[in-house]
């Protein structure tokens, strides 16, 4: 998707993929095209922010899991089929 310069004017086209072919759908060069382009840009930015937040959440979850496992091992526990058990003495 994007603006294409044709002659002196810029026009907004939307790329559509069907099977192996890519088609250009003309949107326009008026205010509707500018509004749609800015809405798509906002949507893309929001998606990027959500991806960053999700990645941070996954990293945080992995870190907490690692700290928890280290704590259990330090306390003398071991994992058996996903269940933490205390070693027999």
C-alpha positions as CSV (number, residue, x, y, z in Angstrom):
1,X,0.0,0.0,0.0
2,X,1.2,3.4,-0.6
3,X,1.4,6.5,-2.6
4,X,2.6,6.4,-6.2
5,X,3.7,9.4,-8.2
6,X,2.3,9.5,-11.7
7,X,3.2,12.7,-13.5
8,X,2.9,15.6,-11.2
9,X,0.3,14.1,-8.9
10,X,0.4,11.4,-6.2
11,X,-2.3,8.7,-6.0
12,X,-3.0,6.2,-3.2
13,X,-3.1,2.6,-4.2
14,X,-3.9,-0.5,-2.1
15,X,-2.1,-3.7,-3.1
16,X,-4.2,-6.9,-3.1
17,X,-2.8,-10.4,-3.4
18,X,-4.9,-13.1,-5.0
19,X,-3.1,-16.4,-5.4
20,X,0.3,-15.6,-7.0
21,X,-0.8,-12.3,-8.5
22,X,-0.7,-8.8,-7.0
23,X,-3.3,-6.2,-8.1
24,X,-3.3,-2.5,-7.4
25,X,-6.6,-1.0,-6.3
26,X,-7.0,2.7,-6.9
27,X,-8.1,4.6,-3.8
28,X,-7.7,8.1,-5.0
29,X,-5.8,11.4,-4.4
30,X,-8.5,13.3,-2.5
31,X,-9.1,13.7,1.2
32,X,-10.6,10.2,1.5
33,X,-7.2,8.8,0.3
34,X,-5.3,10.9,2.8
35,X,-7.7,9.8,5.6
36,X,-7.4,6.1,4.7
37,X,-3.6,6.4,4.4
38,X,-3.3,7.9,7.9
39,X,-5.7,5.4,9.4
40,X,-3.6,2.5,8.0
41,X,-0.5,4.1,9.3
42,X,-2.0,4.5,12.8
43,X,-3.1,0.8,12.7
44,X,0.4,-0.3,11.7
45,X,1.9,1.8,14.5
46,X,-0.5,0.3,17.0
47,X,0.3,-3.2,15.8
48,X,4.0,-2.6,16.2
49,X,3.4,-1.3,19.7
50,X,1.4,-4.3,20.6
51,X,4.1,-6.6,19.2
52,X,6.7,-4.8,21.4
53,X,4.4,-5.2,24.5
54,X,3.8,-8.9,23.8
55,X,7.5,-9.5,23.3
56,X,8.2,-7.7,26.6
57,X,5.6,-9.9,28.3
58,X,7.1,-13.1,26.9
59,X,10.6,-12.0,28.1
60,X,9.2,-11.1,31.6
61,X,7.4,-14.5,31.8
62,X,10.6,-16.4,30.8
63,X,12.6,-14.4,33.4
64,X,10.2,-15.1,36.2
65,X,10.1,-18.8,35.2
66,X,13.9,-19.0,35.3
67,X,14.1,-17.3,38.7
68,X,11.4,-19.6,40.1
69,X,13.2,-22.7,38.9
70,X,16.5,-21.5,40.3
71,X,14.8,-20.8,43.6
72,X,13.2,-24.3,43.8
73,X,16.5,-25.9,42.9
74,X,18.3,-23.9,45.6
75,X,15.7,-25.1,48.1
76,X,16.4,-28.7,47.2
77,X,13.5,-29.4,45.0
78,X,13.5,-31.2,41.6
79,X,11.1,-31.3,38.7
80,X,9.3,-34.6,38.0
81,X,6.9,-34.5,35.0
82,X,6.2,-30.8,35.5
83,X,5.7,-31.1,39.3
84,X,8.2,-29.8,41.8
85,X,9.1,-32.3,44.5
86,X,11.4,-32.3,47.5
87,X,14.3,-34.7,47.4
88,X,14.2,-37.7,49.9
89,X,16.7,-37.6,52.7
